[in-house]
Amino acid sequence: MTEEKTQLAERVESALDNIRPHLAIDGGNIEVVNITDDNIVQFKWLGNCEGCSMTMKTMRAGIEQTLKSHVPEIAGVEAMNGLVAE
């Protein structure tokens, strides 16, 4: 991983730390799997978030908005499990 990519990943994790307490209230979490060359954050839902009917709303209104506001280079997010965006 390049230094630039490592720094981007650290900034993404820091931004996600703002969301994780809200997910943990319901017994869930997320794990970053990859950041693509197009700056799409690919992640997995963990715990109760996996398969929850609210994941799409949480992904767009919570995770994606938080990441884009804290890390403007991020182009979007993609769940690697659970409900998939169309």
N, C-alpha and C positions, 0 to 999 in steps of 0.2 A: 504494500500500500504506500502510495506517495505521501510525502509530508503534507501536501495540500489536502489530500483525501482524509488523512488522519485528523487534521485540524477540523475539517468539515464534520467528520463523524463525532468528534468531541463536542462540537457546538450543537449538533443534533441531539446527542444524549443529554446535554445540559438543558436544552429546551424541553425535552420530553420529561425531565424531572419535575417540571411545572404541572404536567398532566397526570403523572403516575399516582399521586395521592388520591386524586379523584377516581381513578380506576380501582385503586386498592380498596376504597370504601365498599365497592361491590364485589370484592374478591378477585379482581382482574389485574392485568398488567399487559405490557407490550414489550417485544424484543426486536431490535433492529437486526435484520438479516443481511441487508446489503444497501448500499447507495450506488445506484447505477451511474454510468457515464453521463446520462442526461439529468442527473441530480433528482432522481425519483427515489424516495426512501421506501424500501421494501421491508415490511415487518410482519411478525407473527403475533396474533392475539394469544394471550396466556390466561389461565385460570377461567373464571366465570365469563370473561369477555369472549372466549372462544365459543362461537355459536349463538351469542346473544342477539336478540332481534334489534338492538339499538346500535350495533357496531357501525353500520353505514353512517348514521348521524354522528356518532362519536368520531369516526374517522374524518369526516369532512369538516364538521363544525368545531371539533376539539383538536385533533391531532394535526390535520393539514393546516388549519388556520394558525395554530400556535407555531408550528415549524416555519411557515412562511413569514410570520411576523418577527421571529427571532433569528431565522437563518434565511434571508431573502433569496439566496441562490437555489433553494429547494424549489423544484418545479411541481412536485406533487407527492402523493403517497399511494402505496399499493399494499393491500393486505395479502399475505401469502397463504392464509387459511381463513376459515370462517366465511362470511358473506363476501362476495366479490362484486366490485363496482362494474357497471356496464359502461 
